[in-house]
C-alpha cells in the first residue's frame, strides 16, 4: 500500500523569488535579481518534479529466533533498490514489536540508493516472554527536490518466540487446604507420613512398621503410632492482568504484569514438581483458564500459555474488561477445596477485594505481590504507602501476602514468608 503526498517543502518560494526579482530591478541590484531568478527556477522544478516510483526489497534476519527472556537479539535489516531508477532520499523505519525494547543501535536508516544497490541497518532488542511478530518495515522515498514523498510498507515476515525456563528452588508456602491425593502439604489428620501426630490403641490390620515397639517392651501395651498425613493441594494460580496492573517504576523498567507472569511460571512449575494439582487463570480483558491438573503434559501446556497466550502479553490489550462478570466466571470454574495463589501488584482496592471474596468463599488465598512502586516523587511515595496499607489489611484479615520487592529474587521473598509461617497455615 502506497501513500503519495506533497511535503510543501518549497511553499512560498515563488513569492519570495518574485519579490527578490522585483527588488533587484527596482534598485538595479543584479545579485538580488539573480537570486530571484534562481528561486523561480527551484520553484518551477519542484512543481514539475515527477513522483518517485520506488521498488524496494527488504530482508530481515535475527541472531536467535528462540531466545530466553533478557537475551539480546541482533536484528539485521537489508534494503535493496530492485527498480531501475535512482532513489535520492530513502528513509526506512523497521517494525519493531512494542514489547521488544531496542537496547543498542537504531531501527532507522536514511540513505540514497542507486539501482541494484542495498543498505543495511543493525540494532539489538531485549527479548521478552511471548510470541512476537515484527511489523512491516516502513519506507519513505522522496524525489530529488524533496517536494513529493511516497510512503509504503514493505512486508518481511519475522517472528520471535521467547519461552522462559520456569521454576524456583524455594518451596511455595501453601495453606492447609488439600485434596485426597498424597502430596507434600502437612495436615492435622493422622495416618502415614513422616511427622509424629499421636499414638492410639492398636487395631487389627495396622502395619507392623507403625507399632510402638518401645512402649510394648516397656508396658506390655500394643499401640500404633500415627503420623501427620501429607496430601497434595489443588491450586489455581490467578494472575491480575488488568490495564491498571501494568505499572512500572519508570519508563525503562519492566511492569508489574511482566514480573507477575514470571512469578506465576515459577510457582506453577514448583508446585507441579512437588506433586500438587495446579491450574492457571487470568483476571483481565483476555480470558485464560487451565483447570488444575498434573503431569509433564500439563506442565508443558501451562508453560506455553504463560509464554504465548494474549492474556499474559507484556503490554496491555485494548479489550473491554467487566470485573464482576470475569470474577463470576472464575468462581464458577474453581473446583471445591481449591486454593488460589493470586498474583497482583495490589495497585488499587480491586485486588484486595478479589482476595477477600475468594477467601470468604472457602478458597484459601495466598497473594504474591510484585511491588512496582517508587519513591522519587511525593506521588510515588504516597502510592507506595497506600500499597503497604493494603498489604497490612489483607494480613489482618488472615490472608497470606508474599510482598515481593522486584529488586530481589522471588525465591528470597518466598523463603522469608516460609520462615514466618513455617510453610503452611
Secondary structure, DSSP 8 states (H G I E B T S, - for coil): -EEEEE--TTTTHHHHHHHHHHHHHHTT-HHHHHHHHHHHHHHHHHHH-------EEEEEEES-SS--TT-EEEEEEEEEE-SSS-EEEEEEEEE--TTS-EEEE-SEEEEEE-TT-EEEEEEEEE--SEEEE-EEEEEEEE-TTSSEEEEEEE----EEEE------SS-----S---SSEEEEEEEEEESEEEEEEEEE--TT--GGGB-HHHHHHH---EEEEEEEEE--EEEEEEE--GGG---SSTTS--HHHHHHHHHHHHHHHHHHTT-EEEEEEESSS--EEEEE-SHHHHHHHHHHHHH-GGG-SS---S---HHHHHHHHHHHS-TT-EEEEE----SHHHHHHHHHHHHTT--EEEEEEE----SSHHHHHHHHHHHHHHHHHHHTT-EEEEEETTS-HHHHHHHHHHHHTT--
